[in-house]
């Protein structure tokens, strides 16, 4: 019990130091404002399931006794396994963050994979390295980045990099369908159901890619009489690409920042992502993400063995 008298106080002391430093726009009196019993600031604890009693009972009781605000909510995660088993030094699956990065793997890939497994219950999560590779390559590269890579070039080649002033009838109808699937995304994030967020992302992306495949802009581009339709299809695709970026922004902040730069359209919040990019000029497209090379995963596993002297 004594640890839970001491350690959480250290959390507040660290935050006090941050407030006094003035970093991130904080002020010295912000600590008192945030932890006051009547504070309106949300305080969420992200913890493992083995310490629920301490964060859900002991620490709130201490705060209540000290006349400080108690946590708004607990976000509880389960245990992490690798390839279906406890992390193992001998098998090279006791993976450290530095080893992962040194293997040349993008940290946002792992953020997406974990998000696709986490919901509002303390579920255990398995880092299945093959599923990790396939999910990133399929969802992020094959479904999302592919939308922009298949359409942005036509916008620059035929329309001076400017999107159409309106969608066609088919695109307008599909756009409304996409928004229906998008509507709950903010609430899903607030509720901690990240797996459902990624499911919505895949659903929307599949609808967009299906429409692109059906309209075949690469074939339209060969027929000058279809220029308006080509413009509308590509413009719809890139607005949908931005809508999907809005879904992904909390999970992939750095990658979405690059997408925002490409689109020349920052995403302020979930509502802003719903806006169409009619008559909007975009920048040249550059690949945002590359497929995971399985050799990098193999190198990470081998390095994990070596780094722990096994």
URPEUR-V517707 format. One record per residue. N is the residue number from 1. RES is the residue in three letters. SS is DSSP state (helix for helix, strand for strand, loop for the rest). PHI is phi as a letter, one per 20 degrees, with the letter a starting at -180 (none if undefined). NEAR is the number of other C-alpha atoms within 8 Angstrom. Layout:
N_RES_SS_PHI_NEAR ; N_RES_SS_PHI_NEAR
//
This chain:
1_UNK_loop_none_4 ; 2_UNK_loop_f_5 ; 3_UNK_helix_g_6 ; 4_UNK_helix_e_10 ; 5_UNK_helix_e_10 ; 6_UNK_helix_e_8 ; 7_UNK_helix_f_8 ; 8_UNK_helix_f_9 ; 9_UNK_helix_f_8 ; 10_UNK_helix_f_8 ; 11_UNK_helix_f_8 ; 12_UNK_helix_f_8 ; 13_UNK_helix_f_8 ; 14_UNK_helix_f_8 ; 15_UNK_helix_f_9 ; 16_UNK_helix_f_10 ; 17_UNK_helix_f_8 ; 18_UNK_helix_f_10 ; 19_UNK_helix_f_14 ; 20_UNK_helix_f_10 ; 21_UNK_helix_f_9 ; 22_UNK_loop_n_10 ; 23_UNK_helix_f_7 ; 24_UNK_helix_l_4 ; 25_UNK_helix_m_5 ; 26_UNK_loop_e_11 ; 27_UNK_loop_c_9 ; 28_UNK_loop_g_10 ; 29_UNK_loop_e_8 ; 30_UNK_helix_f_9 ; 31_UNK_helix_g_10 ; 32_UNK_helix_f_7 ; 33_UNK_helix_f_8 ; 34_UNK_helix_f_9 ; 35_UNK_helix_e_9 ; 36_UNK_strand_f_10 ; 37_UNK_loop_g_8 ; 38_UNK_loop_e_5 ; 39_UNK_loop_f_9 ; 40_UNK_loop_e_5 ; 41_UNK_loop_f_5 ; 42_UNK_loop_f_6 ; 43_UNK_loop_c_8 ; 44_UNK_strand_d_9 ; 45_UNK_strand_e_10 ; 46_UNK_strand_d_8 ; 47_UNK_strand_c_10 ; 48_UNK_strand_e_11 ; 49_UNK_helix_f_10 ; 50_UNK_helix_f_5 ; 51_UNK_helix_c_8 ; 52_UNK_helix_g_11 ; 53_UNK_helix_g_8 ; 54_UNK_helix_f_9 ; 55_UNK_helix_e_11 ; 56_UNK_helix_e_9 ; 57_UNK_helix_c_9 ; 58_UNK_helix_f_10 ; 59_UNK_helix_f_12 ; 60_UNK_helix_g_11 ; 61_UNK_helix_f_8 ; 62_UNK_helix_f_9 ; 63_UNK_helix_f_11 ; 64_UNK_helix_f_10 ; 65_UNK_helix_f_7 ; 66_UNK_loop_e_6 ; 67_UNK_loop_m_8 ; 68_UNK_strand_d_10 ; 69_UNK_loop_f_11 ; 70_UNK_loop_e_9 ; 71_UNK_loop_g_10 ; 72_UNK_loop_f_7 ; 73_UNK_strand_a_7 ; 74_UNK_strand_d_11 ; 75_UNK_strand_d_10 ; 76_UNK_strand_d_13 ; 77_UNK_strand_d_13 ; 78_UNK_loop_e_10 ; 79_UNK_loop_e_9 ; 80_UNK_strand_d_9 ; 81_UNK_strand_d_12 ; 82_UNK_strand_c_12 ; 83_UNK_loop_l_9 ; 84_UNK_loop_m_8 ; 85_UNK_strand_c_6 ; 86_UNK_loop_g_7 ; 87_UNK_loop_g_9 ; 88_UNK_loop_c_8 ; 89_UNK_loop_f_11 ; 90_UNK_loop_f_7 ; 91_UNK_loop_e_8 ; 92_UNK_loop_m_12 ; 93_UNK_loop_d_13 ; 94_UNK_loop_e_10 ; 95_UNK_loop_e_11 ; 96_UNK_loop_e_7 ; 97_UNK_helix_g_6 ; 98_UNK_helix_f_6 ; 99_UNK_helix_f_11 ; 100_UNK_helix_g_11 ; 101_UNK_helix_f_10 ; 102_UNK_helix_f_8 ; 103_UNK_loop_f_10 ; 104_UNK_loop_n_7 ; 105_UNK_loop_e_10 ; 106_UNK_loop_f_7 ; 107_UNK_helix_f_7 ; 108_UNK_helix_f_10 ; 109_UNK_helix_f_9 ; 110_UNK_helix_f_9 ; 111_UNK_helix_g_10 ; 112_UNK_helix_f_11 ; 113_UNK_helix_f_11 ; 114_UNK_helix_f_10 ; 115_UNK_helix_g_11 ; 116_UNK_loop_f_12 ; 117_UNK_loop_d_9 ; 118_UNK_loop_e_14 ; 119_UNK_loop_c_11 ; 120_UNK_loop_e_9 ; 121_UNK_loop_d_7 ; 122_UNK_loop_f_10 ; 123_UNK_loop_f_9 ; 124_UNK_loop_f_9 ; 125_UNK_strand_c_11 ; 126_UNK_strand_d_9 ; 127_UNK_strand_e_12 ; 128_UNK_loop_e_9 ; 129_UNK_helix_f_9 ; 130_UNK_helix_f_6 ; 131_UNK_helix_f_8 ; 132_UNK_helix_g_11 ; 133_UNK_helix_f_10 ; 134_UNK_helix_f_8 ; 135_UNK_helix_f_10 ; 136_UNK_helix_f_14 ; 137_UNK_helix_f_12 ; 138_UNK_helix_f_9 ; 139_UNK_helix_f_10 ; 140_UNK_helix_f_11 ; 141_UNK_helix_e_13 ; 142_UNK_helix_f_9 ; 143_UNK_helix_e_13 ; 144_UNK_helix_e_12 ; 145_UNK_helix_g_13 ; 146_UNK_helix_f_9 ; 147_UNK_helix_f_13 ; 148_UNK_helix_f_12 ; 149_UNK_helix_f_10 ; 150_UNK_helix_e_7 ; 151_UNK_helix_c_12 ; 152_UNK_helix_f_13 ; 153_UNK_helix_f_10 ; 154_UNK_helix_f_10 ; 155_UNK_helix_f_15 ; 156_UNK_helix_f_11 ; 157_UNK_helix_f_8 ; 158_UNK_helix_d_7 ; 159_UNK_helix_c_10 ; 160_UNK_loop_l_7 ; 161_UNK_loop_m_13 ; 162_UNK_strand_d_11 ; 163_UNK_loop_f_16 ; 164_UNK_loop_f_11 ; 165_UNK_loop_f_6 ; 166_UNK_loop_a_7 ; 167_UNK_loop_e_12 ; 168_UNK_loop_f_9 ; 169_UNK_helix_f_6 ; 170_UNK_helix_f_7 ; 171_UNK_helix_f_11 ; 172_UNK_helix_f_9 ; 173_UNK_helix_f_8 ; 174_UNK_helix_f_8 ; 175_UNK_helix_g_10 ; 176_UNK_helix_f_8 ; 177_UNK_helix_f_8 ; 178_UNK_helix_g_10 ; 179_UNK_helix_f_9 ; 180_UNK_helix_f_7 ; 181_UNK_helix_f_9 ; 182_UNK_helix_e_10 ; 183_UNK_loop_g_7 ; 184_UNK_loop_e_7 ; 185_UNK_helix_g_11 ; 186_UNK_helix_f_8 ; 187_UNK_helix_f_7 ; 188_UNK_helix_f_12 ; 189_UNK_helix_f_10 ; 190_UNK_helix_f_7 ; 191_UNK_loop_e_7 ; 192_UNK_loop_m_10 ; 193_UNK_loop_e_12 ; 194_UNK_helix_f_13 ; 195_UNK_helix_f_11 ; 196_UNK_helix_f_10 ; 197_UNK_helix_g_13 ; 198_UNK_helix_f_10 ; 199_UNK_helix_f_9 ; 200_UNK_helix_f_11 ; 201_UNK_helix_g_11 ; 202_UNK_helix_f_10 ; 203_UNK_helix_f_8 ; 204_UNK_helix_f_12 ; 205_UNK_helix_f_11 ; 206_UNK_helix_f_9 ; 207_UNK_helix_f_9 ; 208_UNK_helix_f_11 ; 209_UNK_helix_f_10 ; 210_UNK_helix_f_8 ; 211_UNK_helix_f_8 ; 212_UNK_helix_f_11 ; 213_UNK_helix_f_7 ; 214_UNK_helix_f_6 ; 215_UNK_helix_e_8 ; 216_UNK_loop_l_8 ; 217_UNK_helix_f_11 ; 218_UNK_helix_f_6 ; 219_UNK_helix_e_7 ; 220_UNK_helix_g_13 ; 221_UNK_loop_f_11 ; 222_UNK_loop_e_6 ; 223_UNK_loop_d_8 ; 224_UNK_helix_f_7 ; 225_UNK_helix_f_5 ; 226_UNK_helix_d_9 ; 227_UNK_helix_f_10 ; 228_UNK_helix_f_7 ; 229_UNK_helix_f_9 ; 230_UNK_helix_g_11 ; 231_UNK_helix_f_12 ; 232_UNK_helix_f_14 ; 233_UNK_helix_f_14 ; 234_UNK_helix_f_14 ; 235_UNK_helix_f_14 ; 236_UNK_helix_f_11 ; 237_UNK_helix_g_13 ; 238_UNK_helix_f_13 ; 239_UNK_helix_f_11 ; 240_UNK_helix_f_10 ; 241_UNK_helix_g_12 ; 242_UNK_helix_f_12 ; 243_UNK_helix_g_11 ; 244_UNK_helix_f_12 ; 245_UNK_helix_f_11 ; 246_UNK_helix_f_11 ; 247_UNK_helix_f_12 ; 248_UNK_helix_e_11 ; 249_UNK_loop_g_9 ; 250_UNK_loop_f_6 ; 251_UNK_loop_e_9 ; 252_UNK_loop_c_11 ; 253_UNK_helix_f_9 ; 254_UNK_helix_f_7 ; 255_UNK_helix_f_10 ; 256_UNK_helix_f_11 ; 257_UNK_helix_f_9 ; 258_UNK_helix_f_9 ; 259_UNK_helix_f_11 ; 260_UNK_helix_f_12 ; 261_UNK_helix_f_10 ; 262_UNK_helix_g_12 ; 263_UNK_helix_f_11 ; 264_UNK_loop_l_9 ; 265_UNK_loop_b_7 ; 266_UNK_loop_g_8 ; 267_UNK_loop_d_9 ; 268_UNK_loop_f_6 ; 269_UNK_loop_a_7 ; 270_UNK_loop_f_11 ; 271_UNK_loop_f_6 ; 272_UNK_helix_f_8 ; 273_UNK_helix_f_12 ; 274_UNK_helix_f_8 ; 275_UNK_loop_f_8 ; 276_UNK_loop_f_5 ; 277_UNK_loop_d_9 ; 278_UNK_loop_f_9 ; 279_UNK_loop_l_9 ; 280_UNK_loop_d_8 ; 281_UNK_strand_e_9 ; 282_UNK_loop_d_10 ; 283_UNK_loop_e_9 ; 284_UNK_loop_f_9 ; 285_UNK_loop_e_9 ; 286_UNK_loop_c_5 ; 287_UNK_loop_g_7 ; 288_UNK_loop_e_8 ; 289_UNK_loop_b_8 ; 290_UNK_loop_d_7 ; 291_UNK_loop_f_7 ; 292_UNK_loop_f_9 ; 293_UNK_loop_e_6 ; 294_UNK_helix_g_7 ; 295_UNK_helix_f_6 ; 296_UNK_helix_f_11 ; 297_UNK_helix_f_10 ; 298_UNK_helix_f_8 ; 299_UNK_helix_f_9 ; 300_UNK_helix_f_13 ; 301_UNK_helix_f_12 ; 302_UNK_helix_f_9 ; 303_UNK_helix_f_10 ; 304_UNK_helix_f_15 ; 305_UNK_helix_f_15 ; 306_UNK_helix_f_8 ; 307_UNK_helix_f_7 ; 308_UNK_loop_d_7 ; 309_UNK_loop_m_5 ; 310_UNK_loop_d_7
//
